[in-house]
């Protein structure tokens, strides 16, 4: 299926190169050179993926991401950033980015990330057309049709990636997953060195679903291995 992407990048050469490569995937792509233009284009058109540079003139990528998420919670956002500090990556995830890649990046890796997002979109469409049962795990209730999550009856707002991660854990209670396994099974790609992406998302997810994230009840750390969902809460 042909997807339409919005590329938000003030470097014209980079933006055109990204568009050239995604067109090879059979996709259409529009380019916005600043945050204000990006928000206007997003409002006027239907996009299935946003590639968003963090450093933009005027309104920066974090604010653009924040406003995009306020308008639509489900369109995947892939953030590009030249900032490699952990707090900068976490800031992007906190504002709602589903994934990020640091500059300079290789186009094969970028295309792999984009195709991973496409696979998630296709999986979501399949879930929407195939009747599926809700998942109950202790106080957590996951409506797999509406993709809504509530804890003790109170709805919790999750990003698309946080939802996928929680559903994956809750669907396999007690099973231990390494960070690389989660990258492959939830993110849809295999790249060594990006395990910190998993750590950041789990920290954000814990902050939303745990009473005390420092002493988690649902998503437990298995030291030296990875994480598991507490099967004792079922």
C-alpha positions in Angstrom: 0.0 0.0 0.0 1.2 3.5 -0.8 1.7 5.6 2.2 2.0 9.4 2.4 4.8 10.9 4.6 5.5 14.3 6.0 9.2 15.1 6.1 9.9 18.1 8.5 13.5 19.1 7.8 15.0 22.5 7.2 18.1 21.1 5.4 16.8 21.0 1.8 19.4 18.5 0.6 18.6 16.0 3.4 14.9 16.5 3.0 15.1 15.8 -0.8 17.3 12.7 -0.2 14.8 11.3 2.3 12.0 11.9 -0.2 14.0 10.2 -3.0 14.5 7.1 -0.9 10.9 6.8 0.4 9.6 7.2 -3.2 11.6 4.1 -3.9 9.4 2.4 -1.4 6.4 3.5 -3.4 5.4 6.3 -1.0 4.5 9.9 -1.5 6.2 12.5 0.6 5.7 16.2 1.3 8.4 18.4 2.7 8.0 21.2 5.4 11.0 23.3 6.2 9.8 24.6 9.5 7.4 23.7 12.3 4.6 26.1 11.5 4.4 24.9 7.9 4.5 21.3 9.1 1.5 21.8 11.4 -0.5 23.5 8.7 0.3 20.7 6.2 -0.6 18.0 8.8 -3.9 19.7 9.4 -4.7 19.9 5.7 -3.6 16.4 4.6 -3.7 12.8 5.7 -0.3 11.3 6.6 0.7 7.8 7.8 4.1 8.8 9.1 6.0 11.9 10.1 9.8 12.2 9.9 10.6 15.1 12.2 13.9 16.9 12.7 14.5 18.1 16.2 16.4 21.3 15.3 14.1 23.5 13.3 14.0 27.3 12.9 11.4 29.0 15.1 9.4 26.2 16.6 11.6 23.3 17.5 10.9 19.7 16.8 9.8 18.9 20.4 7.1 21.5 20.3 6.0 20.3 16.8 5.8 16.7 18.2 3.9 17.9 21.2 1.3 19.6 19.0 1.1 16.8 16.6 0.3 14.4 19.4 -2.4 16.7 20.7 -4.0 16.5 17.3 -3.5 12.8 16.6 -2.2 10.2 19.0 -1.7 7.3 16.4 0.3 8.7 13.5 3.9 7.4 14.0 6.6 10.0 14.5 10.2 9.2 13.7 12.4 11.9 15.1 15.8 12.9 13.6 18.3 14.5 16.0 21.9 15.4 16.0 21.8 15.4 19.8 23.2 12.2 21.2 22.8 13.0 24.9 20.4 10.6 26.7 18.3 13.4 28.1 17.7 14.7 24.6 16.5 11.3 23.3 14.3 10.9 26.3 12.8 14.4 25.8 11.8 13.3 22.3 10.1 10.1 23.6 8.4 12.0 26.4 6.8 14.4 23.9 5.4 11.4 21.9 8.0 10.4 19.3 7.7 6.7 18.5 11.3 6.3 17.5 14.4 8.4 16.8 17.5 8.1 14.8 20.6 10.2 15.3 22.5 12.2 12.7 24.5 11.4 10.8 22.5 8.3 9.8 22.7 5.7 7.0 19.8 5.6 4.6 19.5 1.8 4.8 19.0 2.1 8.5 16.5 5.0 8.1 14.5 2.9 5.5 14.5 -0.1 7.9 13.0 2.1 10.6 10.4 3.5 8.2 9.5 0.0 7.0 9.2 -1.1 10.6 6.6 1.6 11.2 4.7 0.5 8.0 4.6 -3.1 9.4 3.1 -1.7 12.6 0.5 0.2 10.7 -0.5 -2.9 8.7 -0.7 -4.9 12.0 -2.9 -2.3 13.5 -5.3 -2.5 10.5 -5.4 -6.3 10.8 -6.2 -5.9 14.5 -9.0 -3.4 13.7 -10.7 -5.7 11.2 -10.2 -8.9 13.2 -12.2 -9.4 16.3 -9.9 -9.6 19.3 -10.4 -10.1 23.0 -9.5 -7.5 25.6 -6.5 -8.2 27.8 -6.9 -8.1 31.6 -3.9 -8.2 33.8 -4.7 -7.4 37.4 -5.8 -3.8 37.5 -4.8 -3.2 33.9 -7.5 -3.5 31.2 -6.5 -3.2 27.6 -9.2 -2.7 24.9 -7.5 -4.1 21.8 -10.2 -2.7 19.5 -10.1 0.9 20.6 -6.4 0.6 21.8 -7.3 2.2 25.1 -5.8 1.3 28.5 -7.3 1.8 31.9 -6.0 1.0 35.4 -8.6 0.5 38.1 -11.1 2.0 35.7 -9.1 5.2 35.1 -8.0 5.6 31.5 -4.2 6.1 30.9 -3.0 8.0 27.9 -0.2 6.1 26.1 1.7 6.7 22.9 1.3 4.1 20.1 4.7 2.6 21.0 3.9 2.5 24.8 0.6 0.8 24.0 2.3 -1.8 21.8 5.0 -2.5 24.4 2.4 -2.9 27.2 0.2 -5.2 25.1 3.2 -7.3 24.2 4.2 -7.7 27.8 0.6 -8.3 29.1 0.0 -10.9 26.4 3.0 -12.9 27.5 2.9 -12.8 31.4 5.9 -14.3 33.0 8.0 -14.5 29.8 11.4 -12.8 29.9 12.3 -10.7 27.0 15.8 -9.3 26.3 16.1 -5.7 25.0 17.1 -7.0 21.6 14.0 -9.3 21.5 11.8 -6.4 22.3 13.4 -4.3 19.5 12.7 -7.1 17.1 9.2 -8.0 18.2 7.8 -4.6 19.2 9.9 -2.1 17.2 10.3 -4.4 14.2 14.0 -4.0 13.6 17.3 -5.4 14.9 20.1 -2.9 15.5 22.7 -3.4 18.2 23.3 -0.3 20.2 19.7 0.8 20.4 18.8 -1.1 23.5 18.6 2.3 25.3 15.5 2.9 23.2 13.8 0.0 25.0 15.0 1.3 28.4 13.6 4.8 27.8 10.2 3.5 26.7 9.9 1.2 29.6 10.8 4.0 32.0 8.1 6.2 30.5 5.6 3.3 30.5 6.3 2.6 34.2 5.8 6.2 35.0 2.3 6.0 33.6 1.1 2.6 34.9 3.0 2.0 38.1 2.0 3.5 41.5 5.7 3.6 42.3 7.9 3.3 39.2 11.0 2.8 41.4 9.3 -0.4 42.7 7.3 -1.6 39.7 4.5 -4.1 40.2 3.7 -4.9 36.5 6.9 -4.6 34.4 9.7 -6.2 36.3 13.5 -6.1 35.6 15.3 -9.4 35.3 18.8 -8.3 36.0 21.3 -9.2 33.3 18.6 -10.4 31.0 15.8 -8.0 30.3 12.2 -7.6 31.5 9.1 -9.6 32.1 5.5 -8.9 32.9 4.5 -10.0 36.5 2.3 -13.1 36.0 1.4 -12.9 39.7 -1.0 -9.9 39.0 -3.2 -12.1 36.7 
